[in-house]
Amino acid sequence: MISIFIRGREYDVHMPGGRPPKSLKRTSFGQRLFDARQLKGLSQHQIAKAVGVTQTSYSDWERTGGSFHPEVLLKLAQVLGMPVGHLLGETPLRSSSGPAGKLRKVFEAANSLPRYHQRRIIALIEDILTAYQTKAAQKHD
């Protein structure tokens, strides 16, 4: 067996590299963290920066749960705008007052699109809402 040493750590040549396989299931904590981030509409990079860790560390938390200081858990809860109890699985997240019916299904489907397409959808919806609000404001004047 061949081993490589980088910065004092030993790496086996047979160690897998890159992203974890999609077949690797998230831990329950990782899933709650992922769901909370998606609900908030933030990227892993944005949350990692706000918490003060690398994107790689945050990504590991979503996949494997990981371990960190309690202060980090508090900061995660603040950034995600939810109680620590929810992240720990102690309390369910209250249902949002988000869209219902067909609109909810469309947004859920759009959630699986690449981020570039999601941004285009958001821009289109924001334009429509702005036009509607402008028209409504003109009626009241």
C-alpha positions, 0 to 999 in steps of 0.5 A: 500500500502506498501512503502520501503525507500532506501537512502531517496527515497520511492519505491512502492511495485508495481513499475516495476524493471529491464529493460524497456519493449521492447515495450517501444518506444525510443524517437526521440533523444534516437533513434538518440543516439542509431543509432549513437552509433551503427554506431560507433560500441561502447557499452553503457558502452564505451560511458558512460565511455567516457562521465563520467556517468554510463551505466544506465544513458546512457541507460536511455538517449537512451530509454527516452531521459532524460535531461543533461547539455549542456557540456554532449551533446557536449561530446556525439557528440565528442565521437560519432564523429557527429555534435550536430545538428544531435543528436538534430535532426536539421541536417540529418546525411550524408550517409556513404561510407559504403558497398552497396548492398548485403554486406550492407544487410549482415552487417545489419543482423549481427548487430542483432546477439549477440555481441559474434557472431559479434566479431567472424565475425569481427575477420574473416573479419579482418583475410581475409583482412590481408591475402589479403593485405599481398598477395597484398604487396608481388606482389608489391615487 
